[in-house]
Amino acid sequence: MKFLCVSDQIDPLIYSSSVKERYGDVDAVFCAGDLSMEYVDFIVDSLSKPTYFIFGNHDLSEYKYYKKTAFGDIPEVNYDKGSHFHGADYASNRTIKNKFLYFTAPNGKRTPLLIAGITGTLRYNKGQAQFTEAQMKRQLIAMIPSLLWNKIR
């Protein structure tokens, strides 16, 4: 499997009209860190590959549409109007089983790719998407049941 991983800055090799020729053979794209959603949109539109993203700690203009509320749910995004839908899957604080990408073990057993991520960084000035070590640990611990369930299956 081939993955394209981008983070923290716009790469002119990707943000170009020849991106499909350079990276059209990747199986999935992972966008992490401080990337504008316009850049993520460009990657999704140009490559038409499964794309997953998490926010970093600086470019957070659309974080409010994705962060969990006090009740644990993510606010509804109006997909009909396309106001904040970017064609990529938000991979923070959850596990995603990709239905199209599989690892093949030496014994021939195919296993779907499992994706998990956490948005943000350790707190350094009480900004958005910054968490104490205890908060970050709780986010990771909250993903354990789905990871264990995946292992059992």
C-alpha positions, 0 to 999 in steps of 0.5 A: 500500500502507498500513502501520501502523508502531508502536515504543517505546510503546503508543499508545492509538489502537491499543490500543483496542476501535476499532483495527479501525475506525481501522486495518483498511485497512492491508496490513501492520504493522511493530512495532519497538523496545521493545514488549511481546509482549502489545501485538504479540499485540493488534495481530495478533489485532485486525487480522488483517494480516501483522505483522512485529517486531524487538526493541529494547533494553529490553523483552527478556523474550522475546528469548531465544526468538528470538535466534540461537545461536552456531550461527546457528539460532534455538531451536525455539519450541513452537508447539503449546503457544503458549508464545511464538508471537505470530502475528507474524513475527520479521524480524531478521537475515533477509529475508522475501518477503511472498507477499501484498503486491506493488508494481506497477511502471509497466511493470506488473511485480509485485514481492513486498514484501521485508522485512528487519530487525535487532534491537537497538542499538549497545552502550552498557552490554553489555546484551542485544540490544546490539552493537558497531559491528562486530557490527552490521555483520556482521549487515547483511553476512550479509543481503547474499546473500539481498538479492542473490539477490532482486535477481537473481530 
